[in-house]
Amino acid sequence: MNSFEITNRIKREKDFQKVLSEGQSVSNELLLMKYLRNDLGQPRMGIIVSKKFGKAHVRNRFKRYSREVFRTNKPKDGIDIIVIPKKGLKGYFGSMSFGTFRSSFLFLIGTLERTVSNEI
């Protein structure tokens, strides 16, 4: 299917809180990703974007970009990921191309996959 499936979403507040409190993080200058293994056998993603990041259309574009990159490049393991934009991205995001965002996102996905596979 060519959509961000409901089984790949973190929706419950309890799941968000568990990842935020117990999870580890990886980051670069643009994004912060908190992650935690899950027992579901498939990856899930949640997105947290504050109103401080920008107006609704900017926040929505960030969420669309994040969902699309995750949908096309899902991690193989059962892992919950929460994506949070950093303050440095706020002013830069309006002129950022999808390719730049994608490469930054994929770098972090690769980093957390290597970290998770080393923990086993």
C-alpha positions as CSV (number, residue, x, y, z in Angstrom):
1,M,0.0,0.0,0.0
2,N,1.2,3.5,-0.8
3,S,0.2,5.3,2.4
4,F,1.4,5.7,5.9
5,E,-0.5,2.8,7.4
6,I,-2.3,3.0,10.7
7,T,-0.3,0.1,12.0
8,N,2.9,2.2,11.6
9,R,1.6,5.1,13.7
10,I,2.2,5.7,17.4
11,K,-1.2,7.1,18.5
12,R,-1.7,6.5,22.2
13,E,-0.4,9.0,24.7
14,K,0.9,6.1,26.8
15,D,3.1,4.9,23.9
16,F,4.4,8.4,23.4
17,Q,5.3,8.8,27.1
18,K,7.0,5.4,27.2
19,V,9.3,6.3,24.3
20,L,10.0,9.7,25.6
21,S,10.8,8.5,29.1
22,E,12.5,5.2,28.5
23,G,13.9,5.6,25.0
24,Q,17.3,6.6,23.7
25,S,17.9,9.4,21.2
26,V,19.9,10.3,18.2
27,S,20.1,13.7,16.7
28,N,21.7,16.0,14.2
29,E,21.5,19.7,13.7
30,L,17.9,19.5,12.3
31,L,16.1,16.6,14.0
32,L,15.9,14.7,17.2
33,M,14.7,11.1,17.2
34,K,13.7,9.2,20.3
35,Y,13.4,5.5,19.9
36,L,12.6,2.3,21.8
37,R,12.2,-1.3,20.8
38,N,8.7,-2.6,20.6
39,D,7.3,-6.2,20.7
40,L,5.1,-5.7,17.7
41,G,7.7,-6.7,15.1
42,Q,7.1,-3.7,13.0
43,P,8.3,-0.1,13.1
44,R,6.0,2.7,14.3
45,M,6.5,6.5,14.1
46,G,5.0,9.5,16.0
47,I,5.7,13.1,15.3
48,I,5.7,16.0,17.8
49,V,5.7,19.5,16.4
50,S,5.2,22.5,18.6
51,K,3.3,25.6,17.5
52,K,6.5,27.4,18.1
53,F,7.8,25.7,14.9
54,G,5.6,27.7,12.7
55,K,2.1,28.2,11.3
56,A,-0.1,25.2,10.6
57,H,1.0,24.8,6.9
58,V,4.6,24.7,8.0
59,R,4.0,22.1,10.7
60,N,1.8,20.1,8.3
61,R,4.6,20.1,5.7
62,F,7.1,18.8,8.3
63,K,4.7,16.0,9.2
64,R,4.1,15.1,5.5
65,Y,7.8,15.1,4.8
66,S,8.5,12.9,7.9
67,R,5.7,10.4,7.0
68,E,6.8,10.1,3.4
69,V,10.5,9.4,4.3
70,F,9.5,6.9,7.0
71,R,7.0,5.2,4.6
72,T,9.5,4.7,1.9
73,N,12.5,3.8,4.2
74,K,11.0,1.9,7.2
75,P,13.5,0.3,9.6
76,K,13.3,-3.4,9.5
77,D,13.1,-4.0,13.3
78,G,10.2,-3.5,15.6
79,I,11.0,0.0,16.9
80,D,9.0,3.0,18.0
81,I,10.4,6.3,16.8
82,I,9.3,9.8,17.7
83,V,10.5,12.6,15.4
84,I,10.9,16.1,16.8
85,P,12.3,19.1,14.9
86,K,15.1,21.1,16.5
87,K,15.0,24.9,16.9
88,G,17.6,25.3,14.2
89,L,15.3,23.8,11.6
90,K,12.6,26.5,12.2
91,G,14.0,29.2,10.1
92,Y,15.6,26.9,7.5
93,F,12.7,24.6,6.9
94,G,10.7,27.1,4.6
95,S,13.4,27.1,2.0
96,M,14.6,23.5,2.5
97,S,14.1,21.0,-0.3
98,F,12.6,17.6,0.3
99,G,15.9,15.9,-0.7
100,T,17.8,17.8,2.0
101,F,15.2,16.8,4.7
102,R,15.2,13.2,3.4
103,S,19.0,12.8,3.7
104,S,19.0,14.3,7.2
105,F,16.2,11.9,8.2
106,L,17.8,8.9,6.6
107,F,21.1,9.6,8.3
108,L,19.4,9.4,11.7
109,I,17.4,6.3,10.8
110,G,20.7,4.6,9.8
111,T,22.3,5.7,13.0
112,L,19.5,4.3,15.2
113,E,19.4,1.1,13.3
114,R,23.1,0.5,13.8
115,T,22.7,1.3,17.5
116,V,19.7,-1.0,17.9
117,S,21.5,-3.9,16.1
118,N,24.6,-3.5,18.3
119,E,22.4,-3.8,21.4
120,I,21.3,-7.3,20.6
